[in-house]
């Protein structure tokens, strides 16, 4: 391709920057001029007053022309910077002050500001959602309806990030973990089954008002777990056994399902409200620490973790 043919082609390409490239450039720039502190300007119809500018001119003799720029990269998003008309004019009239590397630096710094702003917005949204949960907890702490808490957790699955070690799980409620499929009514019903990259956690939910220990000493200074705590623990173990035993049939209808080492979680009781004595607390801690593949977490521990997350997000 001779210089005349290249010039003709690049002129035609520059005039016809693909709309897909323009959308990518504007999206990365968040519809803002790349210059820091440049106030947004919009037309009467609300459309931002912005222009795309080529970092390296596509035409010989143009501003910041680079003969080494591959022909196919002329209208690449990597050769585009979004500017307001004022700054577009400024960079093209002062190429010595705004060479290619300076425009690239300006654009990348703008991208970083956009990402930081998005991250801050996401943090504020997450913080607001978790703060709402803390308000619900303080208001409903004495609510003894298991169905209420199951519904709350269904609507706010992020609560379980504390119980599940911070992992991102896809939550399914009222799952069957025995039989031919997850929806087989002949199977064992579990409150929640949380999926994480093919593996799962099994969650059983009791109410915050559920007692953790039996009301009377078992012997000496030893206290037995309450009927509800022992029963829910064995129930989760039964679910786990059923899940592993029926894994081939369950995995048939759920490609990628593994459950190689499923974790059982029981959310139960309120340590702070129950006010255990030193001996009672020791018995409770010995009981839950002795369990294999089962994690017992109380509601106050769960929501204390959420409060810490809110503090970090707002810090």
QUIUR-V732671 format. One line per field, one symbol per residue. ss: DSSP state (H for helix, E for strand, C for the rest). burial: + if it has 16 or more other C-alpha atoms within 10 Angstrom, else -. A space follows every 10 residues. Layout:
ss->???
burial->???
This chain:
ss->CCHHHHHHHH HHHHHCCCHH HHHHHHHHHC CCCCCCCCCC CECCCCCECC EEEECCCCCC CCCCCCCCCC HHHCCCHHHE EEECHHHHHH HHHCCCCCCH HHHHHHHHHH HHHHHHHHHH HHHHHHHHHH HHHHHHHHHH CCCCCHHHHH HHHHHCHHHH HHHCCCCCCE EEEEEECCCC CCCCCCCCEE EEEEEECCEE EEEEECCCCC CCEEEEEEEC CEEEECHHHH HHHHHHHHHH HHHHHCHHHH HHCCCCCCCC CCEEEEECCC HHHHCCCHHH HHHHHHHHHC CCCEEEECHH HHHHHHHHHH HHHHC
burial->------+--+ --++------ ++--++-+++ +++++----- --------++ ++++++++++ --++++---- ---++++-++ ++++--++-- ++-----+++ --++-+++-+ +--+------ --+--++--+ +-++--+--- +----+--++ --++--++++ -+++----+- +-++++++++ ++----++++ ++++++--++ ++++++++++ ++++------ --++++-++- -++-+++-++ -+++-++--+ +-----+++- -+++++++++ +--------+ +-++---+-- ---+++++++ +++-+++-++ --+--
